[in-house]
Amino acid sequence: MKNLFFNLFVIIGLGLTLLSSSCNSSKKVTETDFSDSFKLHPSAYQADFTAYDTDSTWKLSIRFGEEIIFTSKNEKLIFRAPAQPEILAQGINVVKIFGETEFYRAAITIDAAPCNENGFVTDIILEKLNTTEKSTFSGCGIYNGAPHLFDIWALSELNNESIDPSLFRKQVPYMEINLKDKTLSGFGGCNNFNAQLSFSYQKIHLSPIAATKMYCADESKIEREIFSILSGPVRYMRKEQLLILENTTGTLIFKKVD
């Protein structure tokens, strides 16, 4: 009988130890999840827009028209929702994006006011549905360019005229957009060229284009038109396999290289 009670005592004690260990382990997992919550976000070049606060306690990632991800270490909060279509305040370039889950609604404002280099003031309001609870966050965000830009593109049309490949002794003008390195490089029809990239809402901004100095008669004329258009901010739009770049100077239409 003594052995029976002793064995029961050992079994119960072992069970309590395992239960305590399981609870502690669960707590650590939760804390680790929030401390590592930034890992839920895509790489910067895989999101249209990212933002942080000055202390990096929260992070925001947006794929326009697809998804909003917001995580806050201090608030122990993970918000992930489909992104509703952006609303652009005409004339002042202020962009508003909304998203909603079963429990929260997020309202995000990307201001035209600059912060840091190439950054824009970003405000977030997070409301808990069916309550008066509301949290606000303010930081600095940056446009990364739409992920689908990250590719090689061959010129198809220049100012609404189709490009004739036979005009070029080497190859048709093309460009490669690298969002990871923030660079644009390519061939203008006569010379190789490259430039640094930055972005605002649906616009590409290039640093002064650096190019080799060859002269190629007719190809040089086309190349000058291409560089002239790219020298100012260009609005970009993708339509199936085409990339359209346009501004007041002209229009470039590129086709994705397979």
N, C-alpha and C positions, 0 to 999 in steps of 0.2 A: 504493500500500500504506500509506504514511504517513497519507493521508487516511482510509483505512478504519479504521486503529487509532485515529485521533483521533476519528472519529465514534462508534466503539464506546465510547471512554472518556467522551465527552459523554453518550451515552445511559445508560450504567451510573451515572454520577454523578447524572444527573437522576432516575433511578429510586430511588437511595438517598435523595435529598433528599425525594422525594414520600413514600417509606415512612416516613421519620423524621417528616415533617409529619403523616402519617396517625396514627401512634402517639401523638404529642403531642396531636393533636386528640381522639383517643379518650379519653386520660387526662383531659383537661379536661371532656369530656362527662360522664364518670363522677363527677367531683368536683362538677360543677354539678348533676347529678341529685340527689346527697345533700344539697347545701346548699339546694336548692329542694324537698326532699322533702315539706315541709309543704303544698305545692300539691296533693299527692295527696289531702288531706283535704277533706271537704265543708265548707261554711260551718257555723258553730256551730248555726244554726237549722235545718239540714238533718240534724243528728245528734242522737240522744237524749242523748248524753253525750260530753264532751270533757275531756281532762286534759293538763297540762304539768308539767315540772319547774320549779324556780325559775329556772334559767338558759335555759329554752326550748331545750334541746338535743334533747328528744324530745317527741313529741306522740301522743296517743291519741284516736281517734274511734270511737264505737260506735253503730251502728244496731241496737237490740235485736232479736234474732231474725233479723237479716239479715247484718251484716258488722262485722268488727273491722279497723281500720287502725292500725298502730303504726309510727312511723318514728323512728329515732335517728340524728342527724347524727354524734355521736361514735363510735358503734358501726358506722356505715355500714350500717345495717340497715333494710330495708323488710319488714314483716310484714303480710300481708293475707289474711284467712281468713273463712269463714262463721262467724257467731256462734252458738254453741249456746244453747239456752234458758237463761235466767238462773236461778240458784238463790238464793232469799231465805232467810236465816237468820231464823227466826221470832222475833219479840219484840225483835230488836236492829237490824233494818233494815240488815243487812250483805248486800250483793249480790255474788255471784260469777258470773263469765262466763268461758267457755273457748272456745278456737278452736285449730284445728290445720291445718298445711299438710303438704306432703311432708317438710319438714325440721325444722319447729319446732312446739312446742305452747306456747300462751300461757294463763296463769292470771291473771285480773284480779280484784282484790278492791276493792270500793268500800265504804269503812267508813262507819259512822254518825257518826264523829268529825268535827267541822267543821274547816275550814282556810280562811282568808281569808273574805270575805263570800259567803255562800251556797254555799261550796265544801265538798268532802268529801275526806278522805284517800284516796288511790288508790295501790295497790301492784300491780306487774306482775312476774310471774316468767316468763321466756322460756327454755324448755329446748330444746336441740338434740337431736333424736331419735336414739336409739341411741348416745348419748355421755353423758358426765357433765358436759358444758358447760352452764352455767346463768348467766343474767344477771338481775339484779333492778333494778327502778326504783321510785322512790317520788316522788309529787308530789301535786298538788291538782287535783281535777276538779269539774265542775259539770254538773248535769242541765239540759238545754235544753228539755225537753218533746218529746214525739213529733212528728216532722214533719207527721203527718197532722192535728194540731190546728190548723195554720195555715190557717184558713178562716173562713167565716161560717156560723153555726148558729142555726136557728130553734127555739124551744121547742116540743116535741111533747107531753111529759107532765110533770106536776108531782106528785110523790108518788103515782105509779102511776095517775093520772087524766089522761085525754086533755084537751088544751087545746082549747077551743071558740073559734075565731077571732072569732065574732060578739060575744064579750064585750069586745072591744077596739075603741075608737073609731078609733084610728090604725092600729095593726098589732100583730101577734103579737110577744111579747118575743123578742129575738134577741141574739146576742153575736158579736163578731168577735175572734178570737185572733190576735195578731200576735207571732210568736216572734222576729222580727228586732228589734223594738223592746221586746219583753217587756211588752206591754200587752194589756189586755182592755177592750173598749168595747162599748156596745150600747144597747138600749132595754128597760126592764124592764116595759113595759106601760103606764106612765104617764110615767116620767122617763128621760132619757138618763143614762148612767152610764159611769164608766171606773175602772180600777185598774191598778196595776203587778203584774207576774207574776214568780213564782219557782217552782222545781220541786224536788221530791225524787223518789224512785223511784215512778213511776206516780201521783204526787200533784201537784195544783196548789195553790199558796199565793198568796193575793191580799193586797195592801195594803188598808187601809181604803177601801171603795168611796166614790167621790165622785159625787154625783148631783144633778140639778136638784130643785127643791122643789115641784113641782105636786102637787095632790091630785085623785084621779080615782075615788073611791068603790071599787067592786068591783075595778077594775084595781089600785088601791093595795094592797089586801089580797094579791092574787097577787104583786105586786111585792115586798112585804115578806117573803113566804115565799121568794122567789127570793134576795133579798139575805141572808136569814138563813142559807140553805144555803151560799152563797158566802163568808160571813164567816169560815168555818173551813176548814182544809185539806180538799180533796175528792179522792177517788180517781177517776181517769178511766179509761174503757175504751171503745174503739171497737168497734162491732158493725155491719159493713157500712156503711150510710150514717148510722148513729146514733152519737152521742157521749153516753155515760152518765157523769154526775157524781153521786157519792153520798158521804155521811158520816152520822154518827149523827143529824143534824138532818133529813135528808130526801134525796130523789132527784130529779134533773133529767135529762130525756132530751131531747136536741136532735137535729134532723135537718139534715143538710148542705143548704145553700142552693145550688141549681144556678146 
